[in-house]
Amino acid sequence: MLIIHSRNSVPIRLTEERWRHIVRRHPEMGHQRERVLETLVEPDIIQQGDFGELLAIRFYSETPLTSKFLVVVFREINLHDGFILTAYLTSRPLARRLILWKR
C-alpha cells in the first residue's frame, strides 16, 4: 500500500486491490502508477464528483494513448484518511463538473 498526500494534505491510500482494479478496467494504465501519484499530489484541476468523491486531473502531452488528461478519482474521508477509487485517461475533463481548485 502506498500513501501520498492530496492537495488538502490528507493522506490518501493506494492499495494493491485498487491498483489491480484500475489496471483491470483500464489496461493502458499498467505503467502509469507514478503518474497517478503525481496527479494526486500536483493536479492541474480538482473537480467535485457526483457522490462526494474528488477528481484530481492533470494533462500529459504523451501517454500510451497520445496526449490525454489523467483523472484520479479519490475520496477524503476526514482530515486523516482517504483513498483512491480509480484512475483513467480521457480526452478532456467534463465541463459540467464544479471546479474546486485550479493551478
C-alpha positions as CSV (number, residue, x, y, z in Angstrom):
1,M,0.0,0.0,0.0
2,L,1.2,3.5,-0.9
3,I,0.2,6.6,1.0
4,I,0.6,10.1,-0.6
5,H,-0.9,13.4,0.4
6,S,-3.6,15.2,-1.5
7,R,-3.7,18.9,-2.3
8,N,-5.5,19.3,1.1
9,S,-2.7,17.5,2.9
10,V,-4.9,14.4,3.6
11,P,-3.1,11.1,3.5
12,I,-4.6,9.1,0.6
13,R,-4.1,5.3,0.3
14,L,-3.5,3.4,-3.0
15,T,-3.9,-0.3,-2.1
16,E,-2.8,-3.2,-4.3
17,E,-6.5,-4.1,-4.7
18,R,-7.4,-0.7,-6.1
19,W,-4.3,-0.7,-8.4
20,R,-5.4,-4.1,-9.7
21,H,-8.9,-2.7,-10.3
22,I,-7.5,0.3,-12.2
23,V,-5.3,-1.9,-14.5
24,R,-8.1,-4.5,-15.0
25,R,-10.6,-1.8,-16.0
26,H,-8.1,0.4,-17.9
27,P,-5.2,-1.8,-19.2
28,E,-3.4,1.3,-20.7
29,M,-2.8,2.4,-17.1
30,G,-0.5,-0.5,-16.4
31,H,2.7,1.5,-16.4
32,Q,1.2,4.8,-15.1
33,R,1.3,4.3,-11.3
34,E,3.9,7.1,-10.8
35,R,1.8,9.5,-12.9
36,V,-1.3,8.6,-10.9
37,L,0.6,9.5,-7.7
38,E,1.9,12.7,-9.3
39,T,-1.5,13.7,-10.5
40,L,-2.9,13.4,-7.0
41,V,-0.1,15.3,-5.4
42,E,0.2,18.0,-8.1
43,P,-3.0,18.3,-10.1
44,D,-3.9,20.9,-12.7
45,I,-7.5,20.9,-11.6
46,I,-9.6,19.3,-8.8
47,Q,-13.3,18.8,-9.6
48,Q,-16.1,17.7,-7.4
49,G,-17.6,14.3,-8.2
50,D,-21.2,13.3,-8.2
51,F,-21.2,11.2,-5.0
52,G,-18.8,13.1,-2.7
53,E,-15.6,12.0,-4.4
54,L,-13.0,14.3,-5.8
55,L,-11.3,14.2,-9.2
56,A,-7.6,15.2,-9.5
57,I,-6.8,16.0,-13.1
58,R,-3.5,16.6,-14.9
59,F,-2.7,16.9,-18.6
60,Y,0.1,14.8,-20.1
61,S,1.3,15.5,-23.6
62,E,2.5,11.9,-24.0
63,T,0.6,8.8,-22.7
64,P,0.0,5.3,-24.1
65,L,-3.0,6.9,-25.9
66,T,-1.4,10.1,-27.2
67,S,-2.0,13.4,-25.3
68,K,-4.6,12.9,-22.6
69,F,-5.8,14.1,-19.2
70,L,-5.2,11.7,-16.3
71,V,-8.1,11.6,-13.9
72,V,-7.6,10.2,-10.4
73,V,-10.9,9.7,-8.5
74,F,-10.4,9.7,-4.8
75,R,-12.3,10.3,-1.5
76,E,-11.1,12.2,1.6
77,I,-13.0,10.5,4.5
78,N,-11.7,13.0,7.0
79,L,-8.5,15.1,7.6
80,H,-6.5,12.0,8.4
81,D,-7.6,9.4,5.9
82,G,-8.6,8.9,2.2
83,F,-8.3,6.5,-0.6
84,I,-8.1,6.3,-4.4
85,L,-11.1,4.7,-6.1
86,T,-9.9,4.6,-9.7
87,A,-7.9,6.4,-12.4
88,Y,-8.2,6.7,-16.1
89,L,-7.2,8.7,-19.2
90,T,-9.6,10.9,-21.0
91,S,-9.6,13.4,-23.9
92,R,-10.9,16.2,-21.7
93,P,-12.5,16.7,-18.2
94,L,-16.2,17.1,-18.0
95,A,-17.1,20.8,-18.2
96,R,-20.3,20.4,-16.2
97,R,-18.4,19.4,-13.0
98,L,-17.7,22.0,-10.4
99,I,-14.0,23.1,-10.3
100,L,-12.9,23.2,-6.6
101,W,-9.3,24.2,-7.3
102,K,-7.2,25.2,-10.3
103,R,-3.5,25.7,-10.7
